[in-house]
Amino acid sequence: MSDVVRWAVFSCVLVPVVLLMCGQSFGGAAGCAAGLVAVTCACRALLRQAERGAGRSWAEQAAPHRGRHGRTGNGSHRGARHPGSGTALD
């Protein structure tokens, strides 16, 4: 577990305890704890998704995409000008 998740779990436990000590009802503290747990789970899921996306992006940058048929070089695309064609395209 990462440090961020550890701190989130700690706060999910600490906040309701402090609310109970300050006189909040048990139901209110439990509702607050449930809300914090929901937000923590959502943030963790988003963080994992972002880490996967960053890893995937890094892998794509390491191996450049070569196009549909893998051709490279000048004139390999359709409609490319060929040297000496004699006509100017506007």
DOMARZA-363273 format. One record per atom (N, C-alpha, C): residue number from 1; x, y negated, z negated; atom name; chain. Coordinates in Angstrom, 2 decimals, m for minus. Layout:
! DOMARZA-363273
(NUM,(X,Y,Z),CA,A)
...
END
This chain:
! DOMARZA-363273
(1,(0.85,1.18,0.00),N,A)
(1,(0.00,0.00,0.00),CA,A)
(1,(0.89,m1.25,0.00),C,A)
(2,(0.50,m2.25,0.75),N,A)
(2,(1.29,m3.46,0.82),CA,A)
(2,(1.06,m4.33,m0.41),C,A)
(3,(1.93,m5.30,m0.58),N,A)
(3,(1.80,m6.21,m1.72),CA,A)
(3,(0.51,m7.01,m1.66),C,A)
(4,(0.09,m7.36,m0.46),N,A)
(4,(m1.14,m8.14,m0.31),CA,A)
(4,(m2.34,m7.35,m0.82),C,A)
(5,(m2.39,m6.07,m0.48),N,A)
(5,(m3.51,m5.23,m0.92),CA,A)
(5,(m3.46,m5.03,m2.43),C,A)
(6,(m2.27,m4.87,m2.98),N,A)
(6,(m2.14,m4.73,m4.44),CA,A)
(6,(m2.68,m5.95,m5.17),C,A)
(7,(m2.33,m7.14,m4.67),N,A)
(7,(m2.83,m8.37,m5.30),CA,A)
(7,(m4.33,m8.49,m5.13),C,A)
(8,(m4.86,m8.05,m4.01),N,A)
(8,(m6.31,m8.11,m3.79),CA,A)
(8,(m7.04,m7.19,m4.76),C,A)
(9,(m6.52,m5.99,m4.95),N,A)
(9,(m7.13,m5.06,m5.90),CA,A)
(9,(m7.05,m5.62,m7.31),C,A)
(10,(m5.91,m6.20,m7.65),N,A)
(10,(m5.74,m6.81,m8.97),CA,A)
(10,(m6.77,m7.92,m9.20),C,A)
(11,(m6.99,m8.75,m8.17),N,A)
(11,(m7.97,m9.84,m8.33),CA,A)
(11,(m9.40,m9.31,m8.40),C,A)
(12,(m9.66,m8.20,m7.69),N,A)
(12,(m11.00,m7.60,m7.74),CA,A)
(12,(m11.32,m7.07,m9.14),C,A)
(13,(m10.31,m6.73,m9.90),N,A)
(13,(m10.50,m6.27,m11.28),CA,A)
(13,(m10.46,m7.45,m12.25),C,A)
(14,(m9.54,m8.37,m12.03),N,A)
(14,(m9.33,m9.47,m12.97),CA,A)
(14,(m10.49,m10.47,m12.99),C,A)
(15,(m11.00,m10.84,m11.84),N,A)
(15,(m12.04,m11.87,m11.77),CA,A)
(15,(m13.31,m11.47,m12.54),C,A)
(16,(m13.84,m10.27,m12.36),N,A)
(16,(m15.02,m9.91,m13.15),CA,A)
(16,(m14.75,m9.87,m14.66),C,A)
(17,(m13.55,m9.42,m15.04),N,A)
(17,(m13.20,m9.40,m16.48),CA,A)
(17,(m13.21,m10.81,m17.04),C,A)
(18,(m12.62,m11.74,m16.33),N,A)
(18,(m12.60,m13.14,m16.78),CA,A)
(18,(m14.02,m13.70,m16.82),C,A)
(19,(m14.84,m13.38,m15.83),N,A)
(19,(m16.22,m13.86,m15.83),CA,A)
(19,(m16.98,m13.32,m17.05),C,A)
(20,(m16.77,m12.06,m17.40),N,A)
(20,(m17.42,m11.50,m18.58),CA,A)
(20,(m16.93,m12.18,m19.85),C,A)
(21,(m15.65,m12.49,m19.92),N,A)
(21,(m15.10,m13.16,m21.10),CA,A)
(21,(m15.63,m14.59,m21.24),C,A)
(22,(m15.97,m15.21,m20.12),N,A)
(22,(m16.49,m16.58,m20.15),CA,A)
(22,(m17.99,m16.63,m20.34),C,A)
(23,(m18.64,m15.48,m20.50),N,A)
(23,(m20.06,m15.47,m20.79),CA,A)
(23,(m20.98,m15.17,m19.63),C,A)
(24,(m20.43,m14.82,m18.49),N,A)
(24,(m21.26,m14.46,m17.34),CA,A)
(24,(m21.94,m13.12,m17.62),C,A)
(25,(m23.11,m12.92,m17.05),N,A)
(25,(m23.81,m11.65,m17.26),CA,A)
(25,(m23.08,m10.51,m16.55),C,A)
(26,(m23.34,m9.30,m17.02),N,A)
(26,(m22.72,m8.13,m16.41),CA,A)
(26,(m23.13,m8.00,m14.94),C,A)
(27,(m24.37,m8.27,m14.63),N,A)
(27,(m24.84,m8.20,m13.24),CA,A)
(27,(m24.15,m9.21,m12.35),C,A)
(28,(m23.95,m10.41,m12.86),N,A)
(28,(m23.25,m11.44,m12.08),CA,A)
(28,(m21.80,m11.06,m11.82),C,A)
(29,(m21.14,m10.53,m12.86),N,A)
(29,(m19.74,m10.11,m12.70),CA,A)
(29,(m19.63,m8.92,m11.74),C,A)
(30,(m20.59,m8.01,m11.83),N,A)
(30,(m20.59,m6.85,m10.92),CA,A)
(30,(m20.84,m7.30,m9.48),C,A)
(31,(m21.74,m8.25,m9.29),N,A)
(31,(m21.99,m8.78,m7.94),CA,A)
(31,(m20.77,m9.47,m7.38),C,A)
(32,(m20.09,m10.22,m8.23),N,A)
(32,(m18.86,m10.89,m7.80),CA,A)
(32,(m17.79,m9.86,m7.42),C,A)
(33,(m17.66,m8.81,m8.22),N,A)
(33,(m16.69,m7.75,m7.92),CA,A)
(33,(m17.03,m7.07,m6.60),C,A)
(34,(m18.31,m6.81,m6.37),N,A)
(34,(m18.71,m6.16,m5.12),CA,A)
(34,(m18.39,m7.06,m3.92),C,A)
(35,(m18.62,m8.35,m4.06),N,A)
(35,(m18.29,m9.29,m2.99),CA,A)
(35,(m16.81,m9.34,m2.71),C,A)
(36,(m16.01,m9.36,m3.76),N,A)
(36,(m14.55,m9.37,m3.59),CA,A)
(36,(m14.06,m8.09,m2.93),C,A)
(37,(m14.63,m6.96,m3.30),N,A)
(37,(m14.24,m5.70,m2.68),CA,A)
(37,(m14.60,m5.70,m1.19),C,A)
(38,(m15.76,m6.22,m0.85),N,A)
(38,(m16.17,m6.27,0.56),CA,A)
(38,(m15.22,m7.16,1.37),C,A)
(39,(m14.89,m8.32,0.83),N,A)
(39,(m13.98,m9.24,1.53),CA,A)
(39,(m12.59,m8.61,1.65),C,A)
(40,(m12.13,m7.95,0.59),N,A)
(40,(m10.82,m7.31,0.62),CA,A)
(40,(m10.77,m6.21,1.68),C,A)
(41,(m11.81,m5.40,1.76),N,A)
(41,(m11.85,m4.33,2.77),CA,A)
(41,(m11.87,m4.89,4.19),C,A)
(42,(m12.64,m5.95,4.39),N,A)
(42,(m12.70,m6.57,5.72),CA,A)
(42,(m11.35,m7.16,6.11),C,A)
(43,(m10.71,m7.83,5.17),N,A)
(43,(m9.40,m8.43,5.46),CA,A)
(43,(m8.35,m7.35,5.74),C,A)
(44,(m8.40,m6.26,5.00),N,A)
(44,(m7.45,m5.17,5.22),CA,A)
(44,(m7.65,m4.56,6.60),C,A)
(45,(m8.90,m4.37,7.00),N,A)
(45,(m9.18,m3.81,8.32),CA,A)
(45,(m8.68,m4.75,9.43),C,A)
(46,(m8.90,m6.05,9.26),N,A)
(46,(m8.41,m7.01,10.24),CA,A)
(46,(m6.90,m7.05,10.29),C,A)
(47,(m6.26,m6.93,9.13),N,A)
(47,(m4.81,m6.93,9.07),CA,A)
(47,(m4.24,m5.71,9.78),C,A)
(48,(m4.84,m4.54,9.56),N,A)
(48,(m4.37,m3.33,10.23),CA,A)
(48,(m4.56,m3.43,11.75),C,A)
(49,(m5.68,m4.00,12.17),N,A)
(49,(m5.95,m4.16,13.60),CA,A)
(49,(m4.93,m5.11,14.23),C,A)
(50,(m4.61,m6.18,13.53),N,A)
(50,(m3.62,m7.13,14.04),CA,A)
(50,(m2.24,m6.50,14.12),C,A)
(51,(m1.89,m5.67,13.14),N,A)
(51,(m0.59,m5.00,13.18),CA,A)
(51,(m0.51,m4.02,14.35),C,A)
(52,(m1.61,m3.30,14.61),N,A)
(52,(m1.63,m2.39,15.76),CA,A)
(52,(m1.51,m3.16,17.06),C,A)
(53,(m2.25,m4.27,17.16),N,A)
(53,(m2.19,m5.09,18.37),CA,A)
(53,(m0.81,m5.67,18.59),C,A)
(54,(m0.14,m6.08,17.53),N,A)
(54,(1.20,m6.62,17.66),CA,A)
(54,(2.17,m5.53,18.10),C,A)
(55,(2.01,m4.33,17.58),N,A)
(55,(2.86,m3.22,18.00),CA,A)
(55,(2.64,m2.85,19.45),C,A)
(56,(1.37,m2.87,19.87),N,A)
(56,(1.04,m2.55,21.25),CA,A)
(56,(1.59,m3.64,22.18),C,A)
(57,(1.47,m4.89,21.77),N,A)
(57,(1.97,m6.00,22.58),CA,A)
(57,(3.48,m5.92,22.74),C,A)
(58,(4.17,m5.56,21.65),N,A)
(58,(5.62,m5.46,21.70),CA,A)
(58,(6.03,m4.33,22.65),C,A)
(59,(5.30,m3.22,22.63),N,A)
(59,(5.63,m2.09,23.50),CA,A)
(59,(5.41,m2.46,24.97),C,A)
(60,(4.38,m3.24,25.25),N,A)
(60,(4.12,m3.66,26.63),CA,A)
(60,(5.19,m4.61,27.12),C,A)
(61,(5.72,m5.45,26.25),N,A)
(61,(6.77,m6.37,26.65),CA,A)
(61,(8.08,m5.63,26.91),C,A)
(62,(8.31,m4.53,26.22),N,A)
(62,(9.54,m3.76,26.40),CA,A)
(62,(9.58,m3.09,27.78),C,A)
(63,(8.45,m2.64,28.29),N,A)
(63,(8.37,m2.00,29.60),CA,A)
(63,(7.45,m2.84,30.49),C,A)
(64,(8.01,m3.68,31.36),N,A)
(64,(7.15,m4.56,32.18),CA,A)
(64,(6.28,m3.77,33.14),C,A)
(65,(5.09,m4.31,33.38),N,A)
(65,(4.13,m3.70,34.29),CA,A)
(65,(4.58,m3.95,35.71),C,A)
(66,(4.57,m2.91,36.56),N,A)
(66,(5.08,m3.04,37.92),CA,A)
(66,(4.00,m3.22,38.95),C,A)
(67,(2.77,m3.32,38.57),N,A)
(67,(1.71,m3.53,39.54),CA,A)
(67,(0.96,m2.24,39.86),C,A)
(68,(0.02,m2.37,40.78),N,A)
(68,(m0.88,m1.25,41.08),CA,A)
(68,(m0.15,m0.05,41.67),C,A)
(69,(0.76,m0.31,42.61),N,A)
(69,(1.44,0.80,43.28),CA,A)
(69,(2.92,0.88,42.95),C,A)
(70,(3.37,0.03,42.02),N,A)
(70,(4.75,0.09,41.60),CA,A)
(70,(5.74,m0.53,42.55),C,A)
(71,(5.27,m1.30,43.53),N,A)
(71,(6.17,m1.93,44.48),CA,A)
(71,(6.73,m3.22,43.89),C,A)
(72,(7.95,m3.52,44.24),N,A)
(72,(8.56,m4.77,43.79),CA,A)
(72,(9.24,m5.45,44.97),C,A)
(73,(9.61,m6.70,44.77),N,A)
(73,(10.32,m7.42,45.82),CA,A)
(73,(9.42,m8.37,46.58),C,A)
(74,(10.03,m9.22,47.42),N,A)
(74,(9.27,m10.20,48.20),CA,A)
(74,(8.52,m9.52,49.33),C,A)
(75,(7.34,m10.01,49.60),N,A)
(75,(6.57,m9.50,50.72),CA,A)
(75,(5.87,m8.19,50.46),C,A)
(76,(5.87,m7.76,49.23),N,A)
(76,(5.24,m6.48,48.95),CA,A)
(76,(3.74,m6.61,48.75),C,A)
(77,(3.26,m7.82,48.63),N,A)
(77,(1.82,m8.04,48.44),CA,A)
(77,(1.15,m8.30,49.78),C,A)
(78,(m0.12,m7.96,49.86),N,A)
(78,(m0.87,m8.23,51.09),CA,A)
(78,(m0.95,m9.73,51.33),C,A)
(79,(m0.87,m10.11,52.58),N,A)
(79,(m1.02,m11.50,52.95),CA,A)
(79,(0.22,m12.34,52.72),C,A)
(80,(1.31,m11.73,52.38),N,A)
(80,(2.54,m12.48,52.15),CA,A)
(80,(3.09,m12.95,53.48),C,A)
(81,(3.72,m14.10,53.45),N,A)
(81,(4.33,m14.63,54.69),CA,A)
(81,(5.56,m13.81,55.02),C,A)
(82,(5.72,m13.58,56.29),N,A)
(82,(6.90,m12.87,56.76),CA,A)
(82,(7.81,m13.86,57.43),C,A)
(83,(9.11,m13.75,57.25),N,A)
(83,(10.03,m14.69,57.90),CA,A)
(83,(9.88,m14.65,59.41),C,A)
(84,(9.84,m15.84,60.00),N,A)
(84,(9.78,m15.93,61.45),CA,A)
(84,(8.39,m15.73,62.04),C,A)
(85,(7.34,m15.90,61.21),N,A)
(85,(6.01,m15.70,61.76),CA,A)
(85,(5.61,m16.83,62.69),C,A)
(86,(6.21,m18.04,62.51),N,A)
(86,(5.98,m19.13,63.44),CA,A)
(86,(4.73,m19.94,63.19),C,A)
(87,(3.85,m19.55,62.32),N,A)
(87,(2.65,m20.31,62.06),CA,A)
(87,(2.66,m20.81,60.62),C,A)
(88,(2.22,m22.03,60.48),N,A)
(88,(2.15,m22.61,59.13),CA,A)
(88,(0.73,m22.44,58.62),C,A)
(89,(0.62,m21.98,57.40),N,A)
(89,(m0.68,m21.78,56.81),CA,A)
(89,(m1.01,m22.97,55.91),C,A)
(90,(m2.18,m23.55,56.08),N,A)
(90,(m2.60,m24.70,55.26),CA,A)
(90,(m3.50,m24.25,54.15),C,A)
END
